[in-house]
Amino acid sequence: MSIASVEAQKQLDRIVALGYPDVADMSAAAFRALARPLIGALEHSDLGSNILLVPTRELVSPESLIARTSINRMAGFTTMPPRDIASFLPVSGFTPPEGPFYLVVDPHTGTCYVNREPDVARKLLDSDDRLPLTLEEGLAIATQHPEWLMVKNGFNLLGSRSADGRVPSIWMSQNAPRLGAVWPNSRHTWLGNAYCAARRGVSLFR
């Protein structure tokens, strides 16, 4: 098994244990089967362990996922209603790789873009050839690497926006992960702007 396939399997095990199959309204076995082609394709990949296994929103809707994160047994939370969370869609021009699962390569919380307005940070990311993360990808970080919120920073997710222009964000609040939103012209000293190097669907490994 490759380093990447072992890591992807570990992440799959975690989200199964957290009840993602229930969110998808299917059995754990059926849920695992959907990830099998991608994890199998990683057997011959030279990717390392710095990856995220991301289920698409068509498989698991994002509204309830923050509550399945935790830090030191403190469950993640949000004050936004489910309809509000569902309104954060990928920005124009961004289409995730084919589902139901795909990979994010070299994810980062965007420490070097801390205290930058989302609109400014997006231009900086573009100039640095980095890809902004979406809501689903940020939730994957909070699920698989919740400690990053403590040892690195909270982060905006510039790859998604609501119709009114807000950007979803995840940060530490009350000692737990919190999902919220910021306006595109606002800046916060505790928020970076998360990014990755690439996204890979199963077809890109063939």
C-alpha positions as CSV (number, residue, x, y, z in Angstrom):
1,M,0.0,0.0,0.0
2,S,1.2,3.5,-0.8
3,I,1.5,6.3,1.8
4,A,-1.4,8.1,0.2
5,S,-3.7,5.1,0.1
6,V,-3.0,4.4,3.8
7,E,-3.8,8.0,4.7
8,A,-7.0,8.0,2.6
9,Q,-8.1,4.8,4.2
10,K,-7.4,6.2,7.7
11,Q,-9.5,9.3,6.9
12,L,-12.3,7.2,5.5
13,D,-12.3,5.1,8.7
14,R,-12.6,8.3,10.7
15,I,-15.6,9.8,8.9
16,V,-17.4,6.4,9.0
17,A,-16.9,6.3,12.7
18,L,-18.3,9.8,13.0
19,G,-21.5,8.8,11.3
20,Y,-21.1,10.1,7.8
21,P,-22.9,7.0,6.3
22,D,-26.0,8.1,8.4
23,V,-25.8,11.6,6.8
24,A,-25.6,9.9,3.4
25,D,-28.6,7.7,4.3
26,M,-26.7,4.4,3.5
27,S,-24.9,1.6,5.2
28,A,-21.3,1.9,6.3
29,A,-20.4,-0.9,3.8
30,A,-22.1,1.0,0.9
31,F,-20.4,4.2,1.9
32,R,-17.0,2.6,2.0
33,A,-17.6,1.0,-1.4
34,L,-18.0,4.5,-2.9
35,A,-14.5,5.4,-1.8
36,R,-12.9,2.2,-3.0
37,P,-12.1,3.2,-6.6
38,L,-10.3,6.4,-5.5
39,I,-8.4,4.7,-2.6
40,G,-7.5,1.8,-5.0
41,A,-6.1,4.3,-7.6
42,L,-3.8,5.7,-4.9
43,E,-2.0,2.4,-4.7
44,H,0.2,3.6,-7.6
45,S,0.4,7.2,-6.7
46,D,3.5,9.1,-5.4
47,L,1.4,11.4,-3.3
48,G,2.4,11.6,0.3
49,S,0.2,11.8,3.4
50,N,-0.6,15.5,3.1
51,I,-4.0,15.0,1.5
52,L,-7.6,15.3,2.4
53,L,-10.3,12.8,1.4
54,V,-13.4,14.9,0.7
55,P,-16.9,13.6,0.1
56,T,-19.0,15.8,-2.2
57,R,-22.1,17.6,-1.0
58,E,-24.1,15.3,-3.2
59,L,-23.1,12.5,-0.9
60,V,-23.1,14.2,2.4
61,S,-24.7,17.6,2.8
62,P,-22.5,20.0,4.8
63,E,-25.2,21.4,7.2
64,S,-24.6,18.9,10.0
65,L,-20.9,18.1,9.6
66,I,-19.5,20.8,11.9
67,A,-21.2,19.1,14.8
68,R,-19.3,15.9,14.0
69,T,-15.9,17.7,14.6
70,S,-14.4,18.0,18.1
71,I,-11.3,19.2,20.0
72,N,-10.7,17.7,23.4
73,R,-14.2,16.2,23.4
74,M,-15.7,19.7,22.8
75,A,-18.0,19.3,19.8
76,G,-18.0,21.7,16.9
77,F,-20.9,24.1,16.5
78,T,-22.5,26.9,14.5
79,T,-25.1,29.5,15.1
80,M,-26.1,29.5,11.4
81,P,-29.4,27.8,10.4
82,P,-29.0,24.8,8.0
83,R,-30.5,26.7,5.1
84,D,-27.8,29.4,5.6
85,I,-25.0,26.8,5.5
86,A,-26.4,25.1,2.4
87,S,-26.3,28.4,0.6
88,F,-22.5,28.5,0.5
89,L,-21.8,27.2,-3.0
90,P,-18.6,26.9,-5.0
91,V,-17.6,30.2,-6.6
92,S,-18.2,30.7,-10.2
93,G,-15.8,28.7,-12.4
94,F,-15.0,26.1,-9.8
95,T,-16.2,22.6,-10.3
96,P,-15.0,19.9,-7.8
97,P,-13.6,16.7,-9.4
98,E,-16.1,14.0,-10.0
99,G,-17.5,12.4,-6.9
100,P,-18.6,10.9,-4.7
101,F,-15.1,11.4,-3.2
102,Y,-12.0,13.4,-4.3
103,L,-8.7,14.4,-2.9
104,V,-7.3,17.8,-1.9
105,V,-3.5,17.9,-2.2
106,D,-1.3,19.8,0.2
107,P,-4.1,21.6,2.2
108,H,-3.1,24.5,4.4
109,T,-4.9,26.9,6.7
110,G,-3.4,29.9,5.0
111,T,-1.2,31.2,7.8
112,C,0.6,33.5,5.5
113,Y,-2.7,35.2,4.5
114,V,-3.8,35.9,8.1
115,N,-5.7,39.2,8.7
116,R,-6.4,39.7,5.0
117,E,-9.8,40.6,3.6
118,P,-11.2,37.7,1.6
119,D,-11.3,39.7,-1.6
120,V,-7.6,40.7,-1.2
121,A,-6.6,37.2,-0.2
122,R,-8.2,35.7,-3.2
123,K,-6.1,37.9,-5.5
124,L,-2.9,36.9,-3.5
125,L,-3.8,33.2,-3.8
126,D,-4.3,33.6,-7.6
127,S,-0.9,35.3,-7.9
128,D,0.7,32.6,-5.9
129,D,-0.9,29.8,-8.0
130,R,-2.8,28.4,-5.0
131,L,-6.4,27.2,-4.9
132,P,-8.8,28.5,-2.3
133,L,-10.6,25.8,-0.3
134,T,-14.4,25.3,-0.3
135,L,-16.8,24.8,2.6
136,E,-16.7,21.1,2.2
137,E,-12.9,21.1,2.1
138,G,-12.6,23.2,5.2
139,L,-15.0,20.9,7.0
140,A,-12.7,18.1,6.0
141,I,-9.7,19.9,7.7
142,A,-11.7,20.4,10.8
143,T,-12.7,16.8,10.8
144,Q,-9.4,15.2,10.0
145,H,-7.0,17.8,11.6
146,P,-8.9,19.7,14.2
147,E,-5.6,20.4,16.0
148,W,-4.7,22.7,13.2
149,L,-7.2,25.2,14.5
150,M,-5.2,25.4,17.7
151,V,-1.6,25.1,16.5
152,K,-2.0,27.1,13.2
153,N,-5.1,29.3,12.8
154,G,-8.7,29.6,11.9
155,F,-9.5,30.1,8.2
156,N,-11.8,31.6,5.6
157,L,-12.9,29.3,2.8
158,L,-12.7,31.5,-0.3
159,G,-13.8,28.7,-2.7
160,S,-17.4,29.1,-1.5
161,R,-19.7,32.0,-1.2
162,S,-23.4,32.7,-0.4
163,A,-25.6,34.7,-2.7
164,D,-25.1,37.8,-0.5
165,G,-21.3,37.6,-0.8
166,R,-20.4,36.1,2.6
167,V,-17.5,33.6,2.9
168,P,-17.7,30.6,5.2
169,S,-15.1,30.4,8.0
170,I,-14.0,27.9,10.7
171,W,-12.2,29.0,13.9
172,M,-11.9,28.1,17.5
173,S,-14.6,29.5,19.8
174,Q,-15.5,28.4,23.3
175,N,-12.7,25.8,23.0
176,A,-14.4,24.1,20.0
177,P,-14.5,24.3,16.2
178,R,-17.0,26.9,15.1
179,L,-18.5,27.4,11.6
180,G,-19.4,30.9,10.8
181,A,-19.1,33.5,8.0
182,V,-17.5,36.8,7.2
183,W,-18.0,39.6,4.7
184,P,-15.6,39.8,1.8
185,N,-14.2,43.2,2.9
186,S,-13.6,42.3,6.5
187,R,-10.4,41.2,8.1
188,H,-9.7,39.2,11.3
189,T,-6.4,38.6,13.1
190,W,-7.3,35.0,13.9
191,L,-8.3,34.0,10.3
192,G,-6.1,32.9,7.5
193,N,-7.4,32.0,4.1
194,A,-7.1,28.3,3.4
195,Y,-5.8,26.9,0.2
196,C,-4.4,23.8,-1.5
197,A,-2.0,22.9,-4.3
198,A,-4.4,20.7,-6.3
199,R,-7.6,18.6,-6.4
200,R,-7.6,15.1,-7.8
201,G,-10.5,12.9,-8.8
202,V,-10.3,9.2,-9.5
203,S,-10.0,9.7,-13.3
204,L,-6.8,11.7,-12.9
205,F,-5.0,8.6,-11.5
206,R,-5.8,6.4,-14.5
